[in-house]
Amino acid sequence: MTSLPDCFCPVDGTRVPGGSLAWCCPVCRGPLDLDFAPTPAPLKSLTGRVNSLWRYAECLPLAAPSVSLGEGRTPLVPLRDGISAKLDFLMPTLSFKDRGAVLLAELALRLEPRQVLADSSGNAGTAIAAYCARASLPCTVYVPEGTSPKKLEQIEAHGARLRVVEGDREATARAAREDADEPGTFYASHVFNPYFLHGTKTYVHELWEDLGGRLPDVIVVPVGNGTLLLGAALAVAELYAAGLVDRRPALYAVQSAAVAPLALAWSKDADDLVGVTPMAPTFAEGIAIPAPPRARQILRAVRDSGGTFLTVTEDQIRHAQADLASRGLYVESTGVACWAAVREGALGERSAVVPLCGAGLKTGPARG
């Protein structure tokens, strides 16, 4: 087996050897980062490569995929006034989480665990279940009660064992982490495992390629646990360090006004979460995370980019979903949050890309 890069804790610097089943820092129990600083290939060298996210092989910590479903290379289509949408709901499991899930499944194959365990509000669990099925790995997915029935149906269809946890998304995460230390368990956490971020960063590598070697003024991303935003920050740093872009776009992070711990911290100019954010009902269930473990990293990434946080109301989400549907794009209620935040002119004259992260069939229309 090819040697794997070490992980390290971004808080206290503790190192975890590559190839370990450890899923968090053994000292502070926080998420890990990957000791991996690749150099992207120049634009002209991408011609003729495989038409999936694996075309960016130089930037991925794993090579020679065996479980790929052709994920990545989703279309970029204009919406209006310099704003385009990237249709990540056209992934194999109908959400952007496939970008990170395929990396986790590939890693699990190399580590040969007894079982794979994941927790999710739906889309990440679905993606992990699908790629574990592809890899013939036994998988259990923990989800909170109230998760969309269509998402539960999809997880079970892939053969994963489903465990519905009483309580909210945070209760589900706690239950999964309690079991994650069982011997032979690979915790396929899209929050704690840094390989997931190195999968989601391909979103921005694709933007860069599709825009002919440049990036928009603003990259707008929905933020719950921040996996797409932190992946975007990784990709921007890689492209900038390699001299492949001459400026860094601003990262605009979007949260539901109903559950917005990061936007609250931002408004107070804090470096970490402030107080306790209660869970509340929202159409944007996929980003309703009261206490994201990577909060400090998310806030720093937005600040370093010159970006900001935006919040959207339930009415804005509902109207944005209907508006996108009228344009031929049926997107789940969480996935429309970015369009809800910018469709009425919040960006001025700046160019931007918004991700449409999940298919509308996963949740149906936002009503109420």
Solvent accessible surface area in square Angstrom, and as a share of the most:
residue,aa,sasa,rsa
1,M,158,0.71
2,T,115,0.67
3,S,101,0.65
4,L,22,0.11
5,P,32,0.20
6,D,50,0.26
7,C,16,0.10
8,F,59,0.24
9,C,1,0.00
10,P,47,0.30
11,V,109,0.63
12,D,65,0.34
13,G,44,0.43
14,T,34,0.20
15,R,127,0.46
16,V,9,0.05
17,P,94,0.59
18,G,27,0.26
19,G,35,0.34
20,S,43,0.28
21,L,62,0.31
22,A,51,0.39
23,W,18,0.06
24,C,5,0.03
25,C,0,0.00
26,P,85,0.54
27,V,107,0.61
28,C,58,0.35
29,R,121,0.44
30,G,13,0.12
31,P,12,0.08
32,L,3,0.02
33,D,24,0.13
34,L,13,0.06
35,D,69,0.36
36,F,56,0.23
37,A,104,0.81
38,P,21,0.13
39,T,95,0.55
40,P,9,0.06
41,A,13,0.10
42,P,63,0.40
43,L,62,0.31
44,K,174,0.74
45,S,47,0.30
46,L,3,0.02
47,T,117,0.68
48,G,80,0.77
49,R,72,0.26
50,V,89,0.51
51,N,107,0.55
52,S,3,0.02
53,L,0,0.00
54,W,15,0.05
55,R,18,0.07
56,Y,8,0.03
57,A,53,0.41
58,E,76,0.34
59,C,2,0.01
60,L,9,0.05
61,P,17,0.11
62,L,6,0.03
63,A,68,0.53
64,A,86,0.66
65,P,51,0.32
66,S,80,0.52
67,V,3,0.02
68,S,29,0.19
69,L,66,0.33
70,G,45,0.43
71,E,0,0.00
72,G,11,0.10
73,R,62,0.23
74,T,7,0.04
75,P,59,0.37
76,L,44,0.22
77,V,45,0.26
78,P,113,0.71
79,L,21,0.10
80,R,84,0.31
81,D,115,0.60
82,G,51,0.49
83,I,12,0.06
84,S,24,0.15
85,A,0,0.00
86,K,0,0.00
87,L,13,0.07
88,D,0,0.00
89,F,21,0.09
90,L,93,0.46
91,M,5,0.02
92,P,57,0.36
93,T,4,0.02
94,L,59,0.30
95,S,0,0.00
96,F,18,0.08
97,K,27,0.12
98,D,0,0.00
99,R,0,0.00
100,G,0,0.00
101,A,0,0.00
102,V,0,0.00
103,L,0,0.00
104,L,1,0.00
105,A,4,0.03
106,E,1,0.00
107,L,9,0.04
108,A,0,0.00
109,L,59,0.29
110,R,58,0.21
111,L,27,0.14
112,E,144,0.65
113,P,17,0.11
114,R,146,0.53
115,Q,41,0.18
116,V,1,0.01
117,L,3,0.02
118,A,2,0.01
119,D,4,0.02
120,S,1,0.01
121,S,20,0.13
122,G,0,0.00
123,N,21,0.11
124,A,2,0.01
125,G,0,0.00
126,T,0,0.00
127,A,0,0.00
128,I,3,0.02
129,A,2,0.01
130,A,5,0.04
131,Y,0,0.00
132,C,3,0.02
133,A,48,0.37
134,R,135,0.49
135,A,13,0.10
136,S,101,0.65
137,L,25,0.12
138,P,79,0.50
139,C,14,0.08
140,T,12,0.07
141,V,0,0.00
142,Y,7,0.03
143,V,0,0.00
144,P,13,0.08
145,E,94,0.42
146,G,76,0.73
147,T,9,0.06
148,S,13,0.08
149,P,107,0.68
150,K,111,0.47
151,K,2,0.01
152,L,38,0.19
153,E,105,0.47
154,Q,36,0.16
155,I,0,0.00
156,E,101,0.45
157,A,83,0.64
158,H,63,0.28
159,G,67,0.64
160,A,10,0.08
161,R,156,0.57
162,L,39,0.20
163,R,97,0.35
164,V,79,0.45
165,V,17,0.10
166,E,147,0.66
167,G,32,0.31
168,D,48,0.25
169,R,13,0.05
170,E,35,0.16
171,A,19,0.15
172,T,0,0.00
173,A,4,0.03
174,R,138,0.50
175,A,14,0.11
176,A,0,0.00
177,R,55,0.20
178,E,134,0.60
179,D,41,0.21
180,A,3,0.03
181,D,87,0.45
182,E,87,0.39
183,P,108,0.68
184,G,27,0.26
185,T,4,0.02
186,F,6,0.03
187,Y,4,0.01
188,A,1,0.01
189,S,2,0.01
190,H,10,0.04
191,V,4,0.03
192,F,9,0.04
193,N,17,0.09
194,P,4,0.03
195,Y,8,0.03
196,F,0,0.00
197,L,8,0.04
198,H,5,0.02
199,G,0,0.00
200,T,0,0.00
201,K,0,0.00
202,T,0,0.00
203,Y,0,0.00
204,V,0,0.00
205,H,1,0.01
206,E,0,0.00
207,L,0,0.00
208,W,5,0.02
209,E,28,0.13
210,D,57,0.30
211,L,37,0.19
212,G,56,0.54
213,G,22,0.21
214,R,133,0.48
215,L,4,0.02
216,P,4,0.02
217,D,52,0.27
218,V,1,0.00
219,I,0,0.00
220,V,0,0.00
221,V,0,0.00
222,P,12,0.08
223,V,0,0.00
224,G,3,0.03
225,N,16,0.08
226,G,3,0.03
227,T,7,0.04
228,L,3,0.01
229,L,0,0.00
230,L,13,0.06
231,G,0,0.00
232,A,0,0.00
233,A,28,0.22
234,L,57,0.29
235,A,0,0.00
236,V,8,0.04
237,A,40,0.31
238,E,14,0.06
239,L,0,0.00
240,Y,88,0.34
241,A,90,0.70
242,A,39,0.30
243,G,61,0.59
244,L,44,0.22
245,V,14,0.08
246,D,132,0.68
247,R,100,0.37
248,R,117,0.43
249,P,2,0.01
250,A,16,0.12
251,L,5,0.03
252,Y,19,0.07
253,A,0,0.00
254,V,0,0.00
255,Q,0,0.00
256,S,0,0.00
257,A,53,0.41
258,A,37,0.29
259,V,0,0.00
260,A,17,0.13
261,P,4,0.02
262,L,0,0.00
263,A,14,0.11
264,L,75,0.37
265,A,0,0.00
266,W,59,0.21
267,S,84,0.54
268,K,118,0.50
269,D,112,0.58
270,A,21,0.16
271,D,86,0.45
272,D,54,0.28
273,L,52,0.26
274,V,52,0.30
275,G,68,0.65
276,V,144,0.83
277,T,22,0.13
278,P,100,0.63
279,M,77,0.34
280,A,30,0.23
281,P,128,0.81
282,T,24,0.14
283,F,44,0.18
284,A,0,0.00
285,E,48,0.22
286,G,26,0.25
287,I,9,0.05
288,A,0,0.00
289,I,5,0.02
290,P,13,0.08
291,A,48,0.37
292,P,3,0.02
293,P,46,0.29
294,R,3,0.01
295,A,3,0.02
296,R,119,0.44
297,Q,28,0.12
298,I,0,0.00
299,L,0,0.00
300,R,121,0.44
301,A,15,0.12
302,V,0,0.00
303,R,82,0.30
304,D,109,0.56
305,S,22,0.14
306,G,61,0.58
307,G,10,0.10
308,T,37,0.21
309,F,18,0.07
310,L,41,0.20
311,T,61,0.36
312,V,0,0.00
313,T,69,0.40
314,E,52,0.23
315,D,74,0.38
316,Q,61,0.27
317,I,0,0.00
318,R,64,0.23
319,H,96,0.43
320,A,0,0.00
321,Q,7,0.03
322,A,63,0.49
323,D,28,0.15
324,L,0,0.00
325,A,46,0.36
326,S,92,0.59
327,R,96,0.35
328,G,67,0.65
329,L,22,0.11
330,Y,86,0.33
331,V,0,0.00
332,E,2,0.01
333,S,7,0.05
334,T,13,0.08
335,G,2,0.02
336,V,0,0.00
337,A,0,0.00
338,C,1,0.00
339,W,0,0.00
340,A,4,0.03
341,A,15,0.11
342,V,1,0.00
343,R,43,0.16
344,E,137,0.62
345,G,52,0.50
346,A,54,0.42
347,L,3,0.02
348,G,55,0.53
349,E,178,0.80
350,R,98,0.36
351,S,35,0.22
352,A,2,0.01
353,V,3,0.02
354,V,0,0.00
355,P,1,0.00
356,L,0,0.00
357,C,8,0.05
358,G,0,0.00
359,A,8,0.06
360,G,1,0.01
361,L,127,0.63
362,K,5,0.02
363,T,44,0.26
364,G,18,0.18
365,P,60,0.38
366,A,9,0.07
367,R,182,0.66
368,G,96,0.92
